C-alpha cells in the first residue's frame, strides 16, 4: 500500500508526518529560512532505515475553512491572494503583515503553512486514542489569528490543540523549548483553562514577551533563560519544572514544540545547548501522557536542525543513535550548503554523527529561580479529568 494512502496506523507506533513541499520551497535566498530543514530530516531518517512500513504519512494541506477555527477569514483570503499574485497590496501588507517584518511573499506562501497546519491537525486526529506523532514541519508558534508574525503565517500548534479539544480532550499541556517565546500559542489560550502553556526561551530575545511573571490568564508559565544556557541548565529545568508540572497537571495529551534554534550553532540565538538536551526533553515527556505530538519550530543552521530532529525521531522509536552514520546518511549531510559564517568550515561531526558533544556547565541562580517560579501557585487540573 502506498505510504500516503495509510490512514489508520497502529495507534502506538510512532508516526512521522512530512511533505515534499518543503524540499522545493524557500523564503528567499537571504532569509534565515532559505535552508532545507524538513526535507533533510526526512532524508536522514530514511537513510538510517528508521521509517518502517506504515510509519510515514504525507501531510494533507489544510482547507481554508479548516483554518477558520483560529484564523480570520479575511487573513486566510489575503494569504491565498498573495500566493496567486506573488505580490501583496499595500493594504494587505499593512493589515496582515504579509510581505513585511521578515514574512516574505514566496511561491508557496499559503500552501506551505497550510501543509504544516494540516499535518499538526492530522496528528491530533491520529492520537485521539493515544500515540505519538512527529511533525517536523509544524511548530509555527508565532502565527496570529489575523496576521503573520515571526516567519509564521498560520499557527499550526494552536490548530492542533484545538483539534484535540474538539475531540473531547479537556486537559492539554503545551511545552515550547524554542529559543523564542511561544507567544502566539500562549495568547490563543489565554482564557482557556483546558490548555496549559509552558515556554522555555531566551530572555530578551524577540518577541520580547514571556517574562517569568507572565502567566497569561493563569494557565501559562514562562522560563526565560540567559545567554549561554547550557545542557546542565536544561536538565535542571526539565527535572525541576517541566516534569513536576506535568505530574501536577496530569495532562491527557502533550504537544512539544521542539525548535532547534536553542542549539549553540544557531545564528538567531545566543543559547548554548547541544542536541542532547532536546532528546532528553523528548525522552522524558514520552511517558508523561498517553498522547504526544512533537513539532519542529525554529532552527536556522541546516546541519544542527536536521541532526536534532532526526535524533528526536530516533528517540521516539527507541533507536540507538549510531556512533558513526552509515554512508547514505553521511552523504545527506555532506550535500548541504550554508551561506553563513558557520557554513564555511563545518566541523566533521556535523557530517558523521547525529550526536553533539555534551555542553554541560554551571546551573546559574537565575535559571534555578525561573524554574522554581514556574511551579508556584499552579492551578488544579480541570475538574472533568482530575
Secondary structure as GFF3:
##gff-version 3
##sequence-region A 1 386
A	DSSP	three_ten_helix	3	5	.	.	.	ID=ss1
A	DSSP	beta_strand	15	18	.	.	.	ID=ss2
A	DSSP	three_ten_helix	20	22	.	.	.	ID=ss3
A	DSSP	three_ten_helix	32	34	.	.	.	ID=ss4
A	DSSP	alpha_helix	38	47	.	.	.	ID=ss5
A	DSSP	beta_strand	56	58	.	.	.	ID=ss6
A	DSSP	alpha_helix	64	67	.	.	.	ID=ss7
A	DSSP	alpha_helix	73	85	.	.	.	ID=ss8
A	DSSP	alpha_helix	90	96	.	.	.	ID=ss9
A	DSSP	alpha_helix	111	126	.	.	.	ID=ss10
A	DSSP	beta_strand	131	135	.	.	.	ID=ss11
A	DSSP	alpha_helix	156	166	.	.	.	ID=ss12
A	DSSP	beta_strand	172	176	.	.	.	ID=ss13
A	DSSP	alpha_helix	183	188	.	.	.	ID=ss14
A	DSSP	beta_strand	195	202	.	.	.	ID=ss15
A	DSSP	beta_strand	220	225	.	.	.	ID=ss16
A	DSSP	alpha_helix	231	237	.	.	.	ID=ss17
A	DSSP	pi_helix	238	242	.	.	.	ID=ss18
A	DSSP	alpha_helix	243	249	.	.	.	ID=ss19
A	DSSP	beta_strand	253	257	.	.	.	ID=ss20
A	DSSP	alpha_helix	275	285	.	.	.	ID=ss21
A	DSSP	beta_strand	291	295	.	.	.	ID=ss22
A	DSSP	alpha_helix	302	317	.	.	.	ID=ss23
A	DSSP	alpha_helix	327	334	.	.	.	ID=ss24
A	DSSP	three_ten_helix	341	343	.	.	.	ID=ss25
A	DSSP	alpha_helix	349	352	.	.	.	ID=ss26
A	DSSP	alpha_helix	365	374	.	.	.	ID=ss27
A	DSSP	three_ten_helix	383	385	.	.	.	ID=ss28
###
